[in-house]
Amino acid sequence: MNVSPTQENLAKGATAVPPPATVNRPENAVPRNLRRYLSLEDFEPAAKRVLPRMLYGYISGGAETDASVRDNKQAYQEYGLVPRVLMDVSGRDTSTTLLGKRYAAPFGIPPLGSAALCAYRGDIVLTRAAAAMSVPMILSAASLIKLEDVKRENPDAWYQAYLAGDDVRVEAMVDRVAAAGYDTFVVTADVPVPPNRENNIRNGFQVPLAITPQVAWDVATHPRWLFGNFVRTVMNHGMPHFENMDAAQGPPVLSKELMRNIGKRDQLAWKHVELIRRRWKGKLIVKGLLAPEDARTARECGADGVIVSNHGGRQLDGAVSALRTLPEIAAQANGMTVIVDGGIRRGTDILKALALGADFVFIGRPFLYAAVVGGEAGVTRALTLLRAEIDRDMALLGIRTLDEITSDMVHSIR
Ligand SMILES: Cc1cc2nc3c(=O)[nH]c(=O)nc-3n(C[C@H](O)[C@H](O)[C@H](O)COP(=O)(O)O)c2cc1C
């Protein structure tokens, strides 16, 4: 009998994923206003028109010279794909297993702080679209909707922490996330101090927001965002707060108290990862490392996985693209899950990352832009486009399942 890859996966006991029909969704099933978006990159110019300048700058920008933002995309251009032909690629399956769960595609949505300031109910629309497509979504510590509420919308959501090097606060946060029923805890490791994002300073953007004449003008000249998001949020849900930074509620986004509670972040160390490992029963991921030595230490501390990342180029300017150290990290993973992010925009980028040793990837900015222009339907459109790209690219590469990707399918073209 000719068993399709999907049937094989189900036979192995994995949970079902949406049928491939969603990949080739007819165009007329897509809301008319979203049909013009044909790739992930198409959402950015449309979101730029909606967002106040300070928020567009906050999402798109990196630190200092944006060297790492540029390198994140450049790194993928330095590899080409080497397809195999006449392989009978019918019955393809884009699904994959990550940390014991079967997902519909090898990509997910990473933590995106202040998402609900950018798009109406941003964290909710991102998480609902991810749940419907059966891909993972990570809720940011810097989010504005209670992690308990997000969990109700998506029982599969992960939580990402920004932690201070303070045992008492670390333990209280871990306990809150566990009590809410999350099963994957991500510690972001690359933020010992706030980054130097000059574009935010030039645009008058600070968190919590302060209403200066520059900010007032910026907001007033973007009425779709002002009324469609900010005023609507305040009327329906009250002034948003940083809900998930600590065990207790943080300050409101609009605040005279201009400093968030970020003290002691520069004291965070591997001993805190060990502390979390002892207390947290679920999966533990360390996000934001680039050095193979750090990946090894994460494994020794008991992490189930790492997200190799330079934070979308938003922390240390000049930090190498994650793709550049990925092969070395993957080679010595010894069973630990290796995820990569930064600059990935196409199905072909994802296949390159998998061929270079990644188990999975995350993609940030485009999904937030999609939420800005189209809410949940916009994010669904973006997720569906990307999954369709992967399905098509797998056929053109000559594979039926993602397990068939090998390192000889990429070639350095530098
Ligand atoms: C607007 C924005 C907010 C972000 N907030 C967080 C955050 O709260 N926590 C975190 O670990 N990473 C955060 N990141 C980094 C992303 O999780 C991810 O590493 C990055 O966006 C990947 O790069 P890409 O946008 O080029 O795909 C943020 C990125 C953006 C663009």
The ligand as a Gaussian input file, in Angstrom:
#p B3LYP/6-31G(d) Opt

LIG

0 1
 C        8.730000      44.457000      17.598000
 C        9.569000      43.358000      18.150000
 C        9.466000      43.032000      19.502000
 C       10.230000      41.998000      20.026000
 N       10.072000      41.650000      21.336000
 C       10.753000      40.596000      21.829000
 C       10.529000      40.179000      23.161000
 O        9.719000      40.741000      23.887000
 N       11.244000      39.106000      23.604000
 C       12.154000      38.443000      22.817000
 O       12.769000      37.477000      23.265000
 N       12.368000      38.829000      21.537000
 C       11.685000      39.868000      21.035000
 N       11.874000      40.229000      19.726000
 C       12.759000      39.423000      18.864000
 C       11.945000      38.332000      18.178000
 O       11.471000      37.405000      19.112000
 C       12.773000      37.577000      17.119000
 O       13.960000      37.109000      17.708000
 C       13.093000      38.441000      15.906000
 O       11.987000      39.251000      15.573000
 C       13.440000      37.580000      14.709000
 O       13.835000      38.370000      13.641000
 P       12.877000      38.784000      12.408000
 O       11.940000      39.831000      12.917000
 O       13.837000      39.293000      11.397000
 O       12.149000      37.544000      11.938000
 C       11.130000      41.274000      19.182000
 C       11.239000      41.612000      17.832000
 C       10.460000      42.638000      17.315000
 C       10.574000      42.960000      15.850000

